[in-house]
Amino acid sequence: MRLIEAMRHKLRSFLKIENPQNNVITLNNLTDFETLSYINMVWSWGDKEAIEQLYKQLQTESKSQSFWSANPEMGIIKKHTGLPGIMVNTLTDIVVADMNDIKVDKRALEWEDMIKTLDIEELISDAVKDTLIIGDGAFKVSIDTNISEYPMVEFVSGENIEYTRVRGQITEVIFKTPVNHNHKQYVLEEVYGNGYIRTCLYDCDNQVPINTVPAYSNILPEIKFSSQFMMAVPLMFFKSPRHKGRGKSIYSGKADNFDSLDEIWSEWMDALRKGRTKEYIPENLLPRDVKTGETLKPNDFDHAFIKMEDSMKENDTSKITIIQPNIPHESYLSTYITALDLCLQGVISPSTLGIDTKKLDNAEAQREKEKTTLYTRNKIVSALQKAVPQLIDVMFKTYDTMKKGSVSDIIVDFSFGEYANPSFESQVETVSKAKSSAVMSTEAAVEELYGDSKDEEWKLQEVSRIKAEQGIISLEEPQINTEIEDFEIKESNVNSR
């Protein structure tokens, strides 16, 4: 026991455990939200000259090593696939094409008059496109009776917007409009809050009077209205993990992949250009002009050849030699498909863009590939189903405020159709099997087949027609008289024998 105690005392004397020190990690934020917005905007344009100018001006070490900022010594021609713009346009078309008619409860006539001066489909299309590219934005409702007697709506993308948040909730939307006047740059700031609009004009960081720019001389510095609502509706599909409170673009984390895809495509096309068939023709066999006898000059595309000296060897004959270089098409194709998958990963399916890499998939396999597009579409549709009814509600409240009437909430029905659903033939086959197995009623079968494509009255009539053809007739239940009426019993005289 004494030995063990002595060992414990000895261990305590030299064993010392210290807590780890906190490490300080410093990251330099080289691009803010506005800079990233402009980078994403240039990618969406699909203009290779603009992309190259952009990357050569970005002063970062990683960007200087990218394909678009490099100056290759071999003189390769840079080509852009246009994939970023195609992704946004396709997703926008998918969402807008599935929109059903907007129905406004109790004020349908006024809504019909409003949309005569407002192309709601084009407005939503621009909103979806800008939000996918930039990350967020907001619908801005304004009043200009010189143009329209109804409220005017425009969508402002996120690079010209800032938000004021209190406890995580947006309390103000700040719209920034750059304007040039007398060779100077000004910024008009419009602060939209609940019940007010404040307008300021800035020259750099200095506030100046609004009438400094004559076009804004009629704008009041502050407008207040009694109703507690904001004449702006923010829109966001995905949240940015880097910029808190802001939206995330579908290009987020994809710039390097787009750069690699363009590099692979450019190298492939350059290999094809350099790997053209080379035709060596001896001088005595060169094509000549039939009139002058002079050698015809070669053309780079339809009549290219290489002149070679006539052979002076004994018994040697002049002949034309053709050399075809070997281009590794399979290697280029596999690399291109890998880069393409990285660009589309988590955003949109290749099948949605009309890209079939396997060429052998059946219809069911193609629909399975559409799931990525379906997930992205559902996020967009879910955000629009909240923002668009709120926008229409704000439009009517603004209109009532203009007319000095009472303001009330508006019920709006805004829905979307189905996307990537099976064909009608396959639906009929599935529903028929379920109905014949007695696991689905006629009403459920009609609802499954037609969904939102038909109204409720038509579906009820269709159910009645189907039942009538099947000999199923609904009859009224016969009535039973349960009331007891007055009655009396008469005694009869029976002669007894």
C-alpha positions in Angstrom: 0.0 0.0 0.0 2.8 2.4 0.8 4.4 1.7 -2.6 1.2 2.5 -4.4 0.7 5.7 -2.5 4.3 6.7 -3.2 3.7 6.2 -6.9 0.5 8.3 -6.9 2.4 11.1 -5.1 5.1 10.9 -7.7 2.7 11.0 -10.6 1.0 14.1 -9.2 4.3 15.8 -8.9 5.1 15.8 -12.6 1.8 15.3 -14.4 0.3 18.7 -15.4 -2.6 19.1 -17.8 -3.3 22.5 -19.3 -6.3 23.5 -21.3 -5.8 24.2 -25.0 -5.4 27.7 -26.1 -8.0 29.3 -28.4 -6.9 29.6 -32.0 -7.8 32.8 -33.8 -8.6 32.2 -37.5 -8.8 35.2 -39.8 -10.5 35.0 -43.1 -10.4 37.9 -45.6 -13.7 38.5 -47.2 -12.6 39.4 -50.8 -16.1 39.7 -52.3 -19.2 41.2 -50.7 -22.8 40.4 -51.7 -23.0 43.2 -54.2 -19.8 42.0 -56.0 -21.0 38.4 -56.1 -24.3 39.6 -57.5 -22.5 41.3 -60.4 -20.3 38.2 -61.0 -23.4 36.0 -61.2 -25.1 38.5 -63.5 -22.2 38.4 -66.0 -22.3 34.6 -66.0 -26.0 34.7 -66.8 -25.4 37.0 -69.9 -23.5 34.2 -71.8 -21.1 36.8 -73.3 -17.6 35.4 -73.3 -16.0 38.9 -73.8 -17.8 40.2 -70.7 -16.7 37.1 -68.7 -13.1 37.5 -69.7 -13.0 41.2 -68.9 -14.6 40.4 -65.5 -12.1 37.8 -64.5 -9.1 39.8 -65.6 -10.2 42.7 -63.3 -10.9 40.5 -60.2 -7.7 41.0 -58.2 -7.6 37.7 -56.3 -5.0 34.9 -56.4 -7.5 32.2 -57.2 -9.2 34.1 -60.0 -5.8 34.9 -61.6 -5.3 31.1 -62.1 -8.7 30.5 -63.7 -9.2 29.8 -67.3 -11.0 33.0 -68.1 -8.3 35.3 -66.6 -5.4 33.4 -68.1 -3.5 34.4 -71.2 -2.6 31.0 -72.9 0.7 31.1 -74.9 -0.7 28.7 -77.4 -3.4 31.1 -78.5 -6.4 28.9 -77.7 -9.7 30.5 -78.6 -11.9 30.7 -75.4 -15.4 29.5 -75.8 -18.4 29.7 -73.5 -21.1 27.0 -73.4 -23.8 29.4 -72.2 -24.9 26.9 -69.6 -25.5 29.3 -66.7 -28.0 31.4 -68.7 -29.7 28.2 -70.0 -30.2 26.9 -66.5 -32.0 30.1 -65.3 -34.1 30.5 -68.4 -35.3 26.8 -68.3 -36.2 26.9 -64.6 -38.1 30.2 -65.1 -40.0 28.8 -68.1 -40.9 25.7 -66.1 -42.3 27.7 -63.2 -44.2 30.4 -65.2 -45.7 27.9 -67.6 -47.4 26.0 -64.8 -49.0 29.0 -63.2 -52.8 28.9 -63.0 -55.0 32.0 -63.2 -54.9 34.3 -60.2 -58.3 34.5 -58.5 -59.2 37.4 -56.2 -62.1 37.0 -53.9 -64.9 39.6 -53.9 -62.8 42.1 -56.1 -62.4 40.2 -59.3 -63.6 43.1 -61.5 -61.1 45.5 -60.1 -58.3 42.9 -60.5 -59.2 42.5 -64.2 -58.8 46.3 -64.6 -55.4 46.2 -62.8 -53.9 43.5 -64.9 -54.8 45.4 -68.1 -52.0 47.7 -67.4 -49.8 45.2 -65.6 -48.4 42.0 -67.3 -48.4 39.8 -64.2 -46.9 36.9 -66.0 -43.9 38.9 -67.3 -43.5 40.5 -63.8 -43.3 37.1 -62.1 -41.0 35.8 -64.9 -38.5 38.7 -64.3 -38.8 38.2 -60.6 -38.0 34.4 -60.8 -35.1 35.0 -63.2 -33.5 37.8 -61.2 -33.9 36.0 -57.9 -32.3 32.8 -59.2 -29.3 34.8 -60.5 -28.8 37.3 -57.6 -30.3 35.4 -54.7 -33.1 37.8 -53.6 -35.1 40.8 -54.5 -38.3 42.6 -53.8 -41.5 43.8 -55.5 -41.8 47.5 -55.3 -45.3 49.1 -55.4 -45.4 52.8 -56.4 -48.0 55.4 -57.3 -47.8 57.5 -60.5 -51.2 58.8 -61.5 -49.7 60.3 -64.7 -49.1 56.8 -66.0 -51.9 54.7 -64.4 -54.7 55.2 -61.9 -53.8 51.9 -60.3 -50.6 51.1 -58.3 -47.6 50.2 -60.4 -45.4 47.2 -59.6 -41.8 46.5 -60.6 -39.3 44.0 -59.4 -35.9 45.2 -58.1 -33.1 42.6 -57.9 -31.0 42.1 -54.8 -27.8 44.1 -55.9 -29.9 47.3 -55.5 -31.5 46.4 -52.2 -30.7 46.4 -48.5 -32.8 45.1 -45.7 -33.4 46.4 -42.1 -34.1 43.5 -39.7 -35.3 43.6 -36.2 -35.2 40.2 -34.3 -34.8 38.4 -37.6 -37.9 40.1 -39.2 -37.7 42.5 -42.2 -38.9 45.9 -41.1 -37.6 48.0 -43.9 -36.7 47.5 -47.6 -34.2 50.0 -48.9 -34.2 50.5 -52.7 -31.1 52.0 -54.3 -31.3 53.6 -57.7 -28.1 55.0 -59.3 -28.5 58.0 -61.5 -26.1 60.2 -63.5 -26.6 64.0 -63.6 -24.1 66.6 -64.8 -21.4 64.0 -65.0 -21.8 63.0 -61.4 -23.1 59.8 -59.9 -25.9 60.0 -57.4 -27.9 57.3 -55.5 -31.6 57.6 -54.8 -32.5 55.7 -51.6 -36.2 54.8 -51.0 -36.9 53.4 -47.6 -40.1 51.4 -47.5 -41.4 50.6 -44.1 -44.8 49.9 -42.4 -46.9 53.0 -43.0 -44.2 55.2 -44.5 -41.8 55.8 -47.4 -38.7 58.0 -46.9 -36.6 59.2 -49.9 -33.1 60.5 -49.8 -30.5 61.4 -52.4 -26.8 60.8 -51.8 -23.7 62.1 -53.5 -21.2 59.4 -52.4 -21.8 59.3 -48.6 -23.1 62.9 -48.4 -26.9 63.5 -48.4 -28.0 66.2 -50.8 -31.4 67.8 -51.5 -33.7 65.6 -53.7 -34.2 68.5 -56.2 -30.5 68.3 -57.0 -31.6 66.0 -59.8 -34.5 67.7 -61.6 -36.1 64.4 -62.5 -36.8 63.8 -58.8 -37.9 67.3 -57.9 -41.6 66.2 -57.4 -40.7 63.4 -55.0 -41.6 64.1 -51.4 -38.9 63.4 -48.7 -41.4 61.4 -46.7 -44.8 59.9 -47.2 -47.0 58.5 -44.4 -50.2 56.6 -44.6 -52.4 55.4 -41.8 -52.6 51.8 -42.8 -49.9 49.6 -41.3 -48.5 47.8 -44.3 -45.4 47.9 -46.4 -45.5 48.7 -50.1 -42.8 46.3 -50.8 -42.7 42.4 -50.8 -39.3 40.7 -50.4 -38.7 37.5 -52.4 -36.1 34.8 -51.7 -35.8 31.1 -52.7 -32.7 30.0 -50.9 -30.8 31.4 -47.9 -27.2 32.3 -48.2 -24.9 30.6 -45.6 -22.3 33.3 -46.1 -24.3 36.5 -46.0 -26.8 36.3 -43.2 -30.3 37.5 -44.0 -29.6 37.5 -47.8 -30.6 35.0 -50.5 -28.4 32.5 -52.3 -28.0 32.3 -56.0 -28.2 29.0 -57.9 -24.7 29.9 -59.1 -23.3 29.9 -55.6 -20.3 27.6 -55.5 -20.6 26.9 -59.2 -18.3 29.6 -60.7 -15.2 27.3 -60.7 -17.3 24.5 -62.3 -18.5 26.8 -65.0 -14.9 27.9 -65.6 -13.7 24.3 -65.9 -16.5 23.4 -68.3 -15.6 26.2 -70.6 -11.9 25.2 -70.4 -12.7 21.6 -71.4 -15.0 22.7 -74.2 -12.4 25.2 -75.5 -9.6 22.6 -75.5 -11.8 20.1 -77.2 -12.7 22.5 -80.0 -9.0 23.6 -80.2 -8.0 19.9 -80.6 -10.5 19.4 -83.4 -9.2 22.5 -85.1 -5.6 21.4 -84.9 -6.4 17.8 -85.7 -7.9 18.4 -89.1 -6.8 16.1 -91.9 -3.5 17.3 -93.4 -3.0 16.8 -97.1 0.6 16.8 -98.5 0.7 17.4 -102.2 3.9 17.4 -104.4 4.4 20.6 -106.4 3.8 18.9 -109.7 0.4 17.7 -108.5 -0.8 21.0 -107.1 -4.1 22.3 -108.4 -3.6 25.1 -111.0 -5.6 27.7 -112.7 -6.7 26.3 -116.1 -6.1 29.7 -117.8 -2.9 31.0 -116.3 -1.4 27.7 -115.0 -0.6 29.3 -111.6 -0.9 27.3 -108.4 -4.2 27.9 -106.7 -4.0 29.4 -103.2 -5.3 27.0 -100.5 -8.3 27.9 -98.4 -8.4 27.2 -94.7 -11.7 25.4 -94.8 -12.7 23.8 -98.1 -9.3 23.4 -100.0 -6.4 23.3 -97.5 -3.2 21.5 -98.4 0.5 21.6 -97.7 2.9 22.0 -100.5 5.9 19.7 -100.6 8.9 19.4 -103.0 9.0 16.9 -105.8 10.9 13.7 -104.9 14.3 13.5 -106.8 14.9 9.8 -105.8 15.3 7.2 -108.5 12.1 5.2 -109.4 10.2 7.4 -106.9 6.7 8.6 -108.0 4.9 11.7 -106.8 1.9 10.9 -104.7 -0.5 12.7 -102.4 -0.1 11.9 -98.6 -3.0 12.3 -96.2 -2.4 12.3 -92.4 -5.3 12.1 -89.9 -4.3 12.9 -86.3 -5.8 10.8 -83.5 -8.1 12.9 -81.3 -9.1 11.2 -77.9 -12.8 12.0 -78.2 -13.8 9.5 -75.5 -11.5 11.2 -73.0 -12.8 14.6 -73.8 -16.4 13.4 -73.6 -16.0 11.8 -70.2 -14.3 14.8 -68.8 -16.9 17.1 -70.3 -19.8 15.1 -68.8 -18.1 15.1 -65.4 -17.7 18.8 -65.4 -21.3 19.2 -66.7 -22.6 17.1 -63.8 -20.8 19.3 -61.3 -22.3 22.4 -62.8 -25.9 21.0 -62.6 -25.5 19.1 -59.3 -28.3 20.0 -56.8 -29.9 22.5 -59.1 -31.4 21.0 -62.3 -31.4 17.6 -64.0 -29.6 17.2 -67.4 -32.8 15.7 -68.8 -34.6 19.0 -68.1 -32.1 20.7 -70.4 -32.5 18.1 -73.1 -29.2 16.4 -72.3 -29.2 12.6 -72.4 -25.8 11.2 -71.5 -26.8 7.6 -71.7 -29.1 7.6 -74.7 -30.8 4.4 -73.5 -33.0 5.5 -70.6 -36.7 4.7 -70.9 -39.5 7.2 -70.0 -39.6 6.1 -66.3 -35.9 6.5 -65.9 -36.1 10.0 -67.5 -38.8 11.0 -65.0 -36.6 9.8 -62.1 -33.8 12.1 -63.4 -36.3 15.0 -63.2 -36.4 14.8 -59.4 -33.6 17.3 -58.9 -35.5 19.8 -61.1 -38.7 19.0 -59.1 -37.0 19.8 -55.8 -35.7 23.2 -57.1 -39.1 24.0 -58.7 -40.9 23.2 -55.4 -38.7 25.7 -53.5 -39.5 28.4 -56.1 -43.2 27.6 -56.2 -43.4 27.6 -52.4 -41.8 31.0 -52.2 -44.0 32.5 -54.9 -47.2 31.1 -53.3 -46.4 33.2 -50.3 -45.1 36.4 -52.0 -47.5 36.8 -54.9 -50.8 36.8 -52.8 -49.1 39.2 -50.4 -48.1 41.4 -53.3 -51.7 41.5 -54.6 -53.0 42.2 -51.1 -50.5 45.2 -50.9 -51.7 46.4 -54.3 -55.3 46.5 -53.3 -54.4 48.2 -50.0 -52.4 50.8 -51.9 -55.3 51.4 -54.2 -57.7 51.8 -51.3 -55.3 54.2 -49.7 -55.2 56.2 -53.0 -59.0 56.4 -53.0 -59.0 57.2 -49.3 -61.2 54.1 -48.6 -61.1 51.5 -45.9 -58.3 49.0 -46.1 -59.0 45.3 -45.6 -57.2 42.0 -46.3 -57.7 40.3 -49.7 -58.0 36.5 -50.2 -56.1 35.4 -53.2 -56.1 32.0 -54.9 -52.7 31.4 -56.6 -51.8 27.9 -57.5 -49.6 25.9 -59.9 -50.1 22.8 -62.0 -48.2 19.6 -61.9 -44.7 19.1 -63.3 -43.1 16.0 -64.8 -46.2 13.9 -64.0 -46.7 10.6 -65.9 -48.5 10.6 -69.2 -52.3 10.4 -69.3 -52.1 6.8 -70.7 -50.0 5.6 -67.8 -52.2 7.4 -65.3 -55.3 5.7 -66.8 -53.6 2.3 -66.5 -52.6 2.8 -62.9 -56.0 4.2 -61.8 -57.9 1.5 -63.6 -55.9 -1.2 -61.8 -56.6 0.5 -58.4 -60.3 0.9 -59.2 -60.8 -2.7 -60.4 -59.0 -3.9 -57.2 -61.6 -2.0 -55.1 -59.1 0.3 -53.5 -60.2 3.5 -55.2 -63.6 5.0 -55.6 -65.0 6.6 -58.8 -64.7 10.1 -57.2 -61.0 9.5 -56.2 -60.2 8.1 -59.7 -61.6 11.2 -61.5 -59.8 13.5 -59.0 -56.5 11.6 -59.6 -56.8 11.7 -63.4 -57.8 15.4 -63.9 -56.7 17.2 -60.7 -56.6 21.0 -61.2 -57.1 20.8 -65.0 -60.9 20.6 -64.5 -63.2 22.4 -62.1 -65.2 20.8 -59.4 -68.6 21.0 -61.2 -67.2 19.2 -64.3 -65.7 16.5 -62.1 -69.0 15.9 -60.4 -70.8 15.6 -63.7 -68.1 13.2 -65.0 -68.6 11.0 -61.9 -72.3 10.9 -62.6 -71.8 10.0 -66.3 -69.4 7.2 -65.4 -71.8 5.8 -62.8 -74.7 6.0 -65.3 -72.8 4.1 -67.9 -72.0 1.4 -65.4 -75.6 1.1 -64.4 -75.2 2.7 -61.0 -78.2 4.9 -60.4 -78.7 6.9 -57.3 -82.4 6.6 -56.1 -84.0 8.6 -53.4 -84.7 6.6 -50.2 -88.4 5.7 -49.9 -90.2 7.6 -47.2 -91.9 5.7 -44.4 -94.9 7.2 -42.7 -94.2 7.0 -39.0 -97.1 9.2 -37.9 -99.9 7.4 -36.0 -103.3 8.5 -37.2 -106.6 8.3 -35.3 -108.4 5.0 -35.6 -111.3 3.1 -33.7 -112.1 -0.5 -33.2 -115.7 -1.6 -33.9 -117.2 -4.6 -32.2 -119.2 -7.0 -34.4 -122.2 -9.1 -33.2 -121.6 -12.8 -33.7 -124.6 -15.1 -33.3 -123.7 -18.0 -31.1 -125.2 -21.3 -31.6 
